């Protein structure tokens, strides 16, 4: 519980993804500059992604932590196929020791193809993740640093959320409506961290913003497991096949800055501790500019917007 309380202090109500690209990796100087700009803009928490190859998320965070003064960072999500569990724990503990109160480890099972690419069996995602979490604390010589850090897992479905409640400090679902946040909080209980990834499209032209948001939702619905999860939340087959307005409005924050803030508050009220803004991947520089633009509107969000912190 103490780790969760400390994690809530670290996270604050809102954070942002360092812009993501699946086709290239921005140079280190660009990433350092972006992190400094986001810190100066007033953000408290920045998250980074990871697949397998291209970069190591924990090395990346070591560089960015050193380049900033107060900004906290989290892996959203470190891929379990990228490194052995004991190595992950040792690296995470060292970062937490070097930068107290500025690091959160998020872990995810990734995809079947990523496991195959490393020569391993994907298996059942909950069982695979449980085994990884168990092996993280296997004794090594020399032992890892004895430093606590918040450990959360990527969890959209009920089985993975139950695992997060039992074996981790919390969960990180992404691109799901506030109704899912309510269910996730119920499954996790009050004493776990709930970090929610929220896709954003910032555009004062409402029609254009909704069209872009619809494209994002349609692309995600092409994944059968995601579509099945949306159906479990009460959306009809027709709403899913047509990518209805109700679905788009629930999943993606789109419109002007006020609309983005309103959607963040929906998730906080629904039970999230922390909402991560996922920029639209229009380009690294453009997305950093967008996040800077949003920062003043988000400055009014505080811990009072997350009622579960006081229960």
VOBA-1610 file (N, C-alpha, C; in pm, whole numbers, padded with zeros to 5 digits, always signed):
BEGIN
Unk+00083-00121+00000Unk+00000+00000+00000Unk+00086+00126+00000Unk+00200+00122+00075Unk+00287+00239+00080Unk+00341+00274-00057Unk+00374+00171-00137Unk+00423+00195-00273Unk+00316+00261-00358Unk+00190+00222-00339Unk+00079+00281-00416Unk+00060+00427-00378Unk+00066+00455-00248Unk+00051+00595-00203Unk+00163+00681-00262Unk+00285+00629-00257Unk+00399+00702-00314Unk+00380+00717-00465Unk+00328+00612-00530Unk+00303+00618-00673Unk+00204+00726-00710Unk+00099+00741-00630Unk+00000+00846-00658Unk+00062+00985-00647Unk+00151+01001-00552Unk+00220+01131-00541Unk+00306+01155-00664Unk+00372+01051-00711Unk+00458+01063-00829Unk+00376+01097-00952Unk+00266+01026-00972Unk+00189+01037-01096Unk+00118+01171-01110Unk+00046+01213-01007Unk-00043+01327-01025Unk-00158+01286-01117Unk-00252+01375-01144Unk-00372+01337-01219Unk-00353+01317-01369Unk-00252+01380-01428Unk-00240+01372-01575Unk-00094+01367-01616Unk-00067+01287-01719Unk+00066+01279-01778Unk+00054+01269-01928Unk+00167+01254-01995Unk+00166+01249-02142Unk+00264+01144-02190Unk+00233+01092-02308Unk+00329+01006-02377Unk+00432+01092-02449Unk+00559+01055-02439Unk+00656+01109-02533Unk+00612+01058-02670Unk+00599+01146-02769Unk+00543+01102-02899Unk+00607+00975-02951Unk+00521+00890-03007Unk+00559+00756-03051Unk+00566+00749-03202Unk+00665+00680-03253Unk+00672+00648-03395Unk+00712+00502-03409Unk+00644+00429-03497Unk+00680+00291-03524Unk+00771+00278-03646Unk+00805+00392-03707Unk+00888+00387-03828Unk+01027+00443-03807Unk+01047+00517-03697Unk+01180+00573-03672Unk+01193+00605-03523Unk+01315+00619-03478Unk+01342+00657-03339Unk+01408+00794-03338Unk+01344+00895-03278Unk+01405+01028-03274Unk+01541+01024-03206Unk+01630+01110-03251Unk+01762+01117-03191Unk+01757+01153-03044Unk+01863+01117-02972Unk+01867+01140-02828Unk+01854+01288-02795Unk+01920+01375-02872Unk+01911+01517-02844Unk+01768+01569-02859Unk+01696+01519-02959Unk+01555+01558-02976Unk+01472+01513-02858Unk+01498+01392-02810Unk+01422+01340-02697Unk+01452+01418-02570Unk+01580+01448-02547Unk+01616+01529-02430Unk+01546+01665-02435Unk+01553+01728-02551Unk+01490+01859-02565Unk+01340+01852-02542Unk+01275+01748-02594Unk+01131+01732-02575Unk+01097+01715-02427Unk+01175+01633-02357Unk+01151+01612-02215Unk+01165+01742-02136Unk+01267+01819-02168Unk+01286+01947-02099Unk+01171+02044-02128Unk+01124+02044-02253Unk+01011+02131-02288Unk+00884+02090-02214Unk+00860+01961-02204Unk+00741+01913-02133Unk+00749+01943-01984Unk+00869+01931-01928Unk+00888+01967-01787Unk+00862+02116-01767Unk+00917+02198-01855Unk+00899+02343-01845Unk+00753+02382-01864Unk+00681+02305-01943Unk+00538+02333-01968Unk+00453+02304-01845Unk+00507+02229-01750Unk+00434+02203-01626Unk+00390+02060-01604Unk+00420+01972-01699Unk+00385+01832-01679Unk+00472+01771-01568Unk+00413+01675-01498Unk+00485+01607-01390Unk+00528+01466-01429Unk+00464+01410-01532Unk+00485+01269-01563Unk+00487+01247-01713Unk+00587+01176-01763Unk+00598+01143-01905Unk+00617+00992-01916Unk+00552+00933-02016Unk+00557+00788-02039Unk+00621+00758-02174Unk+00686+00642-02183Unk+00744+00599-02310Unk+00700+00456-02340Unk+00693+00424-02469Unk+00652+00291-02512Unk+00772+00201-02535Unk+00745+00074-02566Unk+00851-00018-02606Unk+00790-00135-02683Unk+00859-00175-02788Unk+00824-00299-02858Unk+00939-00396-02830Unk+00996-00459-02929Unk+01118-00538-02912Unk+01215-00493-03018Unk+01323-00428-02977Unk+01417-00372-03073Unk+01389-00225-03099Unk+01483-00159-03160Unk+01468-00016-03189Unk+01519+00072-03077Unk+01487+00034-02955Unk+01535+00106-02836Unk+01507+00018-02715Unk+01571+00051-02604Unk+01543-00011-02476Unk+01478+00096-02389Unk+01355+00073-02345Unk+01281+00176-02273Unk+01348+00217-02143Unk+01413+00124-02074Unk+01475+00158-01947Unk+01604+00238-01966Unk+01679+00206-02071Unk+01794+00290-02105Unk+01747+00429-02147Unk+01642+00434-02225Unk+01585+00562-02267Unk+01548+00647-02146Unk+01483+00586-02047Unk+01443+00664-01930Unk+01563+00708-01848Unk+01669+00628-01843Unk+01790+00671-01773Unk+01845+00799-01834Unk+01843+00806-01967Unk+01890+00926-02037Unk+01801+01046-02005Unk+01669+01025-02010Unk+01575+01137-01993Unk+01566+01181-01847Unk+01577+01090-01754Unk+01581+01129-01613Unk+01702+01216-01585Unk+01816+01181-01643Unk+01937+01259-01622Unk+01928+01397-01685Unk+01845+01411-01786Unk+01835+01538-01859Unk+01735+01634-01798Unk+01657+01588-01699Unk+01553+01671-01638Unk+01575+01680-01488Unk+01501+01770-01424Unk+01524+01794-01281Unk+01417+01734-01191Unk+01289+01747-01231Unk+01179+01703-01144Unk+01087+01604-01214Unk+01091+01601-01344Unk+00997+01521-01421Unk+01009+01373-01386Unk+00895+01308-01365Unk+00892+01163-01342Unk+00862+01093-01474Unk+00905+00967-01483Unk+00888+00891-01606Unk+00835+00752-01574Unk+00760+00698-01671Unk+00712+00562-01658Unk+00723+00491-01790Unk+00734+00358-01785Unk+00732+00279-01907Unk+00588+00241-01936Unk+00543+00277-02055Unk+00403+00253-02088Unk+00389+00197-02229Unk+00428+00078-02252Unk+00457-00026-02154Unk+00590-00093-02191Unk+00672-00128-02090Unk+00792-00206-02118Unk+00749-00347-02159Unk+00805-00396-02269Unk+00766-00524-02326Unk+00842-00638-02257Unk+00769-00736-02206Unk+00836-00841-02129Unk+00926-00929-02214Unk+00908-00926-02348Unk+00992-01009-02433Unk+01127-00943-02462Unk+01143-00818-02419Unk+01265-00744-02449Unk+01380-00779-02354Unk+01349-00835-02236Unk+01455-00866-02139Unk+01404-00967-02037Unk+01498-01034-01974Unk+01465-01130-01870Unk+01407-01058-01748Unk+01317-01122-01674Unk+01252-01054-01561Unk+01348-01006-01453Unk+01453-01086-01423Unk+01548-01042-01321Unk+01624-00918-01365Unk+01652-00909-01495Unk+01720-00791-01550Unk+01630-00670-01543Unk+01502-00689-01574Unk+01406-00579-01564Unk+01400-00525-01422Unk+01389-00615-01326Unk+01382-00571-01186Unk+01509-00498-01145Unk+01625-00550-01182Unk+01751-00486-01144Unk+01762-00347-01204Unk+01723-00333-01331Unk+01729-00202-01397Unk+01631-00104-01333Unk+01509-00153-01307Unk+01408-00067-01246Unk+01450-00022-01106Unk+01504-00115-01029Unk+01547-00081-00893Unk+01660+00021-00895Unk+01751+00008-00991Unk+01861+00104-01001Unk+01810+00243-01038Unk+01715+00250-01133Unk+01657+00380-01169Unk+01584+00442-01050Unk+01509+00360-00977Unk+01436+00412-00861Unk+01531+00459-00752Unk+01644+00391-00738Unk+01744+00431-00639Unk+01812+00561-00680Unk+01841+00574-00808Unk+01911+00693-00857Unk+01821+00815-00861Unk+01691+00793-00886Unk+01597+00905-00901Unk+01473+00878-00816Unk+01484+00894-00685Unk+01373+00861-00595Unk+01246+00938-00630Unk+01135+00865-00634Unk+01006+00928-00658Unk+00983+00973-00800Unk+01067+00927-00894Unk+01054+00975-01032Unk+01040+00862-01133Unk+01008+00742-01086Unk+01006+00630-01179Unk+00892+00534-01148Unk+00820+00492-01254Unk+00715+00390-01244Unk+00741+00288-01355Unk+00736+00160-01319Unk+00754+00053-01417Unk+00619-00001-01461Unk+00591+00011-01590Unk+00475-00053-01649Unk+00520-00166-01738Unk+00456-00282-01726Unk+00494-00402-01801Unk+00376-00452-01882Unk+00404-00507-02001Unk+00299-00563-02083Unk+00344-00687-02157Unk+00247-00775-02191Unk+00279-00900-02259Unk+00300-00882-02409Unk+00265-00765-02463Unk+00286-00743-02606Unk+00202-00836-02691Unk+00260-00884-02801Unk+00187-00963-02899Unk+00257-01095-02926Unk+00179-01189-02979Unk+00230-01322-03010Unk+00352-01316-03101Unk+00349-01225-03200Unk+00459-01213-03296Unk+00588-01169-03227Unk+00576-01086-03123Unk+00695-01040-03052Unk+00759-01155-02974Unk+00676-01238-02914Unk+00730-01355-02845Unk+00801-01447-02944Unk+00737-01472-03058Unk+00795-01560-03160Unk+00928-01504-03210Unk+00935-01370-03221Unk+01057-01308-03270Unk+01175-01326-03176Unk+01147-01355-03048Unk+01255-01380-02952Unk+01273-01530-02925Unk+01202-01612-03002Unk+01217-01756-02989Unk+01145-01817-02871Unk+01040-01748-02819Unk+00968-01799-02703Unk+00820-01816-02732Unk+00753-01892-02646Unk+00611-01918-02660Unk+00531-01808-02591Unk+00430-01757-02660Unk+00347-01650-02604Unk+00261-01703-02489Unk+00196-01816-02508Unk+00115-01877-02404Unk-00009-01797-02371Unk-00064-01824-02254Unk-00180-01749-02203Unk-00129-01619-02144Unk-00180-01503-02191Unk-00127-01375-02140Unk-00127-01362-01988Unk-00237-01393-01918Unk-00230-01380-01771Unk-00127-01473-01708Unk-00120-01597-01757Unk-00023-01691-01700Unk+00120-01648-01731Unk+00142-01598-01853Unk+00275-01551-01891Unk+00318-01433-01806Unk+00226-01340-01784Unk+00257-01223-01702Unk+00279-01262-01557Unk+00198-01351-01504Unk+00215-01394-01365Unk+00353-01457-01345Unk+00393-01542-01439Unk+00524-01606-01430Unk+00635-01502-01434Unk+00620-01402-01521Unk+00722-01297-01533Unk+00734-01219-01403Unk+00619-01181-01346Unk+00620-01107-01220Unk+00684-01189-01109Unk+00652-01318-01104Unk+00710-01404-01001Unk+00862-01411-01015Unk+00910-01421-01140Unk+01053-01440-01161Unk+01133-01311-01146Unk+01065-01197-01144Unk+01137-01071-01128Unk+01216-01065-00997Unk+01162-01128-00894Unk+01226-01118-00763Unk+01307-01243-00728Unk+01334-01328-00827Unk+01423-01441-00805Unk+01561-01392-00760Unk+01617-01456-00662Unk+01747-01414-00609Unk+01855-01418-00717Unk+01933-01313-00725Unk+02047-01308-00816Unk+02172-01272-00737Unk+02288-01302-00795Unk+02416-01265-00733Unk+02500-01188-00833Unk+02530-01061-00806Unk+02487-00988-00685Unk+02338-00958-00688Unk+02278-00932-00573Unk+02135-00901-00569Unk+02107-00761-00624Unk+01983-00741-00668Unk+01941-00608-00714Unk+01932-00513-00596Unk+01934-00385-00626Unk+01920-00284-00521Unk+01787-00303-00448Unk+01788-00286-00316Unk+01666-00300-00237Unk+01592-00166-00236Unk+01527-00138-00347Unk+01456-00012-00365Unk+01315-00040-00415Unk+01215+00018-00349Unk+01077+00001-00394Unk+01049+00091-00513Unk+00962+00046-00600Unk+00912+00129-00710Unk+00775+00076-00749Unk+00684+00163-00795Unk+00552+00115-00838Unk+00565+00028-00963Unk+00492-00083-00962Unk+00496-00180-01071Unk+00353-00206-01116Unk+00320-00167-01239Unk+00186-00184-01291Unk+00192-00264-01421Unk+00079-00322-01461Unk+00079-00402-01583Unk-00028-00353-01680Unk+00002-00363-01808Unk-00096-00332-01911Unk-00211-00430-01903Unk-00332-00381-01880Unk-00445-00471-01854Unk-00574-00408-01904Unk-00629-00464-02010Unk-00759-00420-02060Unk-00872-00514-02017Unk-00847-00645-02024Unk-00949-00744-01996Unk-00960-00778-01849Unk-01070-00842-01810Unk-01093-00872-01668Unk-00990-00966-01606Unk-00939-01064-01682Unk-00841-01157-01626Unk-00709-01086-01594Unk-00666-00999-01683Unk-00541-00928-01657Unk-00559-00824-01546Unk-00676-00762-01540Unk-00703-00669-01430Unk-00703-00742-01296Unk-00760-00864-01293Unk-00759-00942-01169Unk-00615-00975-01129Unk-00531-01004-01228Unk-00390-01032-01200Unk-00321-00908-01144Unk-00352-00792-01202Unk-00295-00667-01152Unk-00334-00644-01006Unk-00459-00675-00973Unk-00505-00658-00836Unk-00433-00751-00741Unk-00401-00872-00789Unk-00342-00973-00701Unk-00190-00964-00692Unk-00124-00925-00800Unk+00021-00944-00809Unk+00100-00817-00842Unk+00036-00703-00860Unk+00107-00581-00897Unk+00052-00464-00817Unk+00107-00346-00843Unk+00060-00226-00773Unk-00052-00156-00847Unk-00088-00207-00967Unk-00197-00147-01040Unk-00197-00186-01185Unk-00277-00116-01263Unk-00300-00153-01403Unk-00297-00030-01492Unk-00273-00056-01621Unk-00266+00048-01723Unk-00348+00003-01844Unk-00480+00023-01842Unk-00560+00001-01964Unk-00549+00123-02054Unk-00579+00104-02184Unk-00563+00216-02278Unk-00671+00212-02384Unk-00710+00331-02428Unk-00802+00354-02538Unk-00935+00282-02515Unk-00990+00304-02396Unk-01119+00248-02359Unk-01204+00358-02295Unk-01336+00342-02297Unk-01424+00449-02247Unk-01426+00458-02095Unk-01479+00569-02041Unk-01488+00584-01895Unk-01564+00471-01828Unk-01660+00410-01899Unk-01731+00296-01842Unk-01637+00182-01807Unk-01533+00163-01887Unk-01433+00061-01855Unk-01352+00102-01734Unk-01324+00230-01720Unk-01250+00278-01603Unk-01325+00247-01475Unk-01458+00263-01478Unk-01540+00228-01362Unk-01522+00081-01328Unk-01532-00007-01428Unk-01518-00151-01404Unk-01377-00186-01357Unk-01277-00121-01417Unk-01140-00149-01377Unk-01117-00113-01230Unk-01170+00001-01187Unk-01155+00039-01046Unk-01225-00061-00956Unk-01341-00110-00996Unk-01412-00209-00916Unk-01330-00337-00902Unk-01268-00381-01012Unk-01188-00503-01008Unk-01059-00486-00928Unk-00999-00368-00939Unk-00872-00344-00870Unk-00892-00316-00721Unk-01005-00258-00686Unk-01025-00211-00550Unk-00962-00074-00530Unk-00978-00016-00412Unk-00932+00122-00390Unk-00784+00138-00368Unk-00714+00027-00341Unk-00575+00037-00298Unk-00473+00003-00406Unk-00515+00016-00533Unk-00424-00009-00644Unk-00423+00113-00737Unk-00313+00131-00807Unk-00302+00239-00904Unk-00380+00205-01031Unk-00452+00302-01083Unk-00521+00285-01211Unk-00479+00399-01303Unk-00395+00364-01400Unk-00346+00458-01500Unk-00421+00429-01630Unk-00477+00532-01692Unk-00560+00516-01811Unk-00497+00589-01928Unk-00476+00519-02040Unk-00426+00582-02161Unk-00540+00638-02244Unk-00534+00767-02274Unk-00641+00837-02346Unk-00588+00895-02477Unk-00637+00846-02589Unk-00598+00901-02719Unk-00662+01038-02737Unk-00584+01135-02790Unk-00635+01271-02806Unk-00617+01320-02949Unk-00716+01396-02995Unk-00711+01465-03124Unk-00749+01609-03096Unk-00654+01700-03107Unk-00678+01841-03077Unk-00700+01916-03207Unk-00821+01967-03225Unk-00857+02039-03348Unk-00983+02118-03318Unk-00979+02249-03338Unk-01095+02333-03310Unk-01208+02309-03410Unk-01179+02248-03523Unk-01283+02209-03619Unk-01343+02076-03572Unk-01463+02080-03518Unk-01522+01961-03455Unk-01541+01846-03553Unk-01587+01877-03673Unk-01610+01771-03771Unk-01480+01703-03810Unk-01377+01783-03830Unk-01248+01726-03867Unk-01189+01645-03751Unk-01206+01696-03629Unk-01156+01624-03512Unk-01225+01490-03498Unk-01357+01488-03517Unk-01430+01362-03503Unk-01391+01264-03613Unk-01369+01312-03733Unk-01329+01224-03843Unk-01195+01157-03812Unk-01102+01235-03760Unk-00971+01178-03724Unk-00984+01078-03609Unk-01067+01114-03511Unk-01089+01025-03398Unk-01153+00893-03445Unk-01246+00903-03540Unk-01312+00783-03589Unk-01211+00689-03657Unk-01117+00747-03730Unk-01014+00665-03794Unk-00932+00588-03690Unk-00902+00653-03578Unk-00825+00588-03473Unk-00903+00471-03413Unk-01030+00495-03385Unk-01112+00390-03325Unk-01130+00275-03424Unk-01155+00308-03550Unk-01175+00204-03652Unk-01052+00116-03663Unk-00933+00177-03660Unk-00810+00099-03668Unk-00796+00004-03550Unk-00831+00049-03433Unk-00820-00037-03314Unk-00923-00148-03315Unk-01043-00119-03368Unk-01148-00220-03374Unk-01115-00333-03471Unk-01013-00311-03554Unk-00968-00418-03642Unk-00900-00531-03566Unk-00870-00509-03438Unk-00812-00613-03353Unk-00926-00687-03283Unk-00944-00816-03312Unk-01059-00889-03257Unk-01071-00881-03105Unk-00959-00890-03035Unk-00965-00888-02888Unk-01015-00754-02838Unk-00975-00646-02906Unk-01021-00513-02866Unk-01170-00499-02892Unk-01214-00540-03010Unk-01357-00532-03044Unk-01441-00613-02946Unk-01391-00730-02905Unk-01464-00813-02809Unk-01475-00741-02674Unk-01369-00672-02634Unk-01373-00597-02509Unk-01473-00483-02514Unk-01482-00416-02627Unk-01580-00308-02643Unk-01722-00365-02637Unk-01744-00480-02698Unk-01876-00544-02693Unk-01914-00577-02549Unk-01817-00621-02468Unk-01846-00653-02328Unk-01891-00531-02249Unk-01857-00413-02298Unk-01896-00290-02229Unk-02036-00244-02269Unk-02104-00320-02354Unk-02243-00289-02386Unk-02266-00221-02519Unk-02164-00211-02602Unk-02181-00152-02735Unk-02228-00262-02832Unk-02326-00226-02914Unk-02386-00325-03003Unk-02296-00358-03121Unk-02327-00470-03187Unk-02253-00509-03307Unk-02260-00399-03412Unk-02377-00335-03423Unk-02394-00229-03523Unk-02307-00108-03489Unk-02304-00071-03361Unk-02219+00042-03320Unk-02072+00013-03350Unk-02032-00109-03327Unk-01893-00146-03351Unk-01862-00149-03500Unk-01950-00211-03580Unk-01924-00221-03724Unk-01929-00085-03792Unk-02016+00003-03744Unk-02030+00136-03805Unk-01938+00240-03740Unk-01871+00203-03632Unk-01788+00296-03553Unk-01873+00419-03520Unk-01973+00397-03437Unk-02075+00497-03408Unk-02018+00621-03340Unk-02093+00730-03350Unk-02055+00853-03281Unk-02041+00830-03131Unk-02132+00753-03072Unk-02126+00728-02928Unk-01995+00659-02891Unk-01953+00567-02974Unk-01828+00494-02949Unk-01708+00587-02962Unk-01706+00665-03068Unk-01594+00758-03090Unk-01585+00859-02977Unk-01701+00915-02938Unk-01702+01016-02832Unk-01655+00959-02699Unk-01681+00831-02677Unk-01643+00769-02550Unk-01494+00736-02543Unk-01435+00700-02656Unk-01300+00644-02654Unk-01191+00748-02676Unk-01213+00844-02766Unk-01110+00940-02802Unk-01151+01081-02757Unk-01061+01149-02687Unk-01084+01290-02654Unk-01053+01373-02778Unk-01152+01441-02831Unk-01129+01515-02955Unk-01202+01650-02951Unk-01138+01748-03013Unk-01192+01883-03015Unk-01089+01981-02962Unk-01136+02087-02899Unk-01044+02188-02846Unk-00992+02144-02709Unk-00909+02231-02649Unk-00846+02196-02523Unk-00949+02169-02413Unk-01057+02245-02412Unk-01160+02225-02310Unk-01222+02086-02321Unk-01239+02038-02445Unk-01296+01904-02465Unk-01200+01797-02414Unk-01070+01818-02431Unk-00971+01721-02383Unk-00975+01715-02230Unk-00978+01832-02167Unk-00981+01838-02020Unk-01107+01770-01967Unk-01220+01793-02034Unk-01346+01732-01990Unk-01339+01580-01993Unk-01278+01524-02097Unk-01266+01378-02106Unk-01170+01324-02000Unk-01063+01396-01973Unk-00972+01356-01866Unk-01048+01349-01734Unk-01130+01451-01707Unk-01207+01453-01582Unk-01305+01338-01574Unk-01363+01299-01688Unk-01453+01184-01688Unk-01383+01059-01635Unk-01261+01037-01682Unk-01188+00918-01638Unk-01147+00930-01491Unk-01107+01047-01447Unk-01071+01065-01307Unk-01191+01042-01217Unk-01305+01096-01256Unk-01427+01076-01179Unk-01469+00930-01177Unk-01441+00859-01287Unk-01476+00717-01298Unk-01385+00627-01215Unk-01274+00681-01165Unk-01189+00602-01078Unk-01042+00598-01113Unk-01001+00664-01222Unk-00859+00665-01258Unk-00780+00751-01160Unk-00658+00707-01128Unk-00565+00790-01053Unk-00494+00889-01145Unk-00471+00845-01268Unk-00382+00919-01357Unk-00424+00890-01501Unk-00435+00994-01582Unk-00472+00980-01723Unk-00353+01022-01809Unk-00313+00934-01901Unk-00199+00960-01989Unk-00252+01003-02126Unk-00216+01124-02169Unk-00258+01172-02300Unk-00169+01111-02408Unk-00232+01045-02503Unk-00161+00979-02613Unk-00177+01064-02738Unk-00074+01137-02781Unk-00086+01229-02894Unk-00109+01155-03025Unk-00151+01227-03129Unk-00201+01162-03251Unk-00097+01107-03346Unk+00031+01107-03310Unk+00140+01058-03396Unk+00141+01125-03533Unk+00130+01257-03532Unk+00142+01334-03656Unk+00288+01365-03688Unk+00376+01332-03599Unk+00519+01360-03613Unk+00573+01401-03478Unk+00697+01366-03449Unk+00752+01389-03316Unk+00744+01536-03277Unk+00797+01625-03362Unk+00800+01767-03329Unk+00660+01825-03316Unk+00570+01787-03407Unk+00433+01840-03404Unk+00359+01793-03279Unk+00382+01669-03238Unk+00315+01619-03119Unk+00367+01685-02992Unk+00496+01713-02985Unk+00549+01785-02870Unk+00489+01926-02864Unk+00479+01991-02978Unk+00416+02123-02984Unk+00272+02116-02932Unk+00199+02013-02974Unk+00060+01997-02932Unk+00050+01980-02781Unk+00137+01896-02724Unk+00133+01874-02580Unk+00168+02001-02503Unk+00261+02079-02553Unk+00291+02209-02491Unk+00169+02300-02496Unk+00099+02298-02609Unk-00020+02381-02626Unk-00129+02343-02525Unk-00140+02214-02495Unk-00244+02168-02403Unk-00213+02196-02256Unk-00087+02210-02223Unk-00045+02215-02083Unk-00119+02320-02000Unk-00136+02445-02045Unk-00206+02544-01960Unk-00348+02502-01926Unk-00419+02440-02020Unk-00557+02398-01994Unk-00564+02287-01890Unk-00458+02205-01884Unk-00455+02092-01791Unk-00405+02131-01653Unk-00354+02252-01640Unk-00290+02293-01515Unk-00389+02298-01399Unk-00517+02317-01428Unk-00616+02325-01321Unk-00654+02189-01263Unk-00618+02081-01332Unk-00646+01949-01278Unk-00561+01925-01154Unk-00620+01872-01050Unk-00544+01840-00930Unk-00597+01713-00867Unk-00545+01678-00753Unk-00582+01551-00691Unk-00731+01547-00655Unk-00795+01662-00636Unk-00936+01663-00605Unk-01020+01612-00718Unk-00965+01607-00840Unk-01040+01554-00954Unk-01044+01402-00954Unk-00970+01338-00865Unk-00970+01193-00854Unk-01025+01154-00716Unk-01158+01139-00707Unk-01221+01121-00575Unk-01170+01000-00498Unk-01127+00893-00568Unk-01086+00772-00497Unk-00962+00794-00409Unk-00890+00904-00433Unk-00774+00930-00350Unk-00811+00961-00205Unk-00938+00994-00183Unk-00980+01035-00050Unk-01075+00934+00015Unk-01087+00815-00045Unk-01176+00712+00013Unk-01097+00615+00098
//
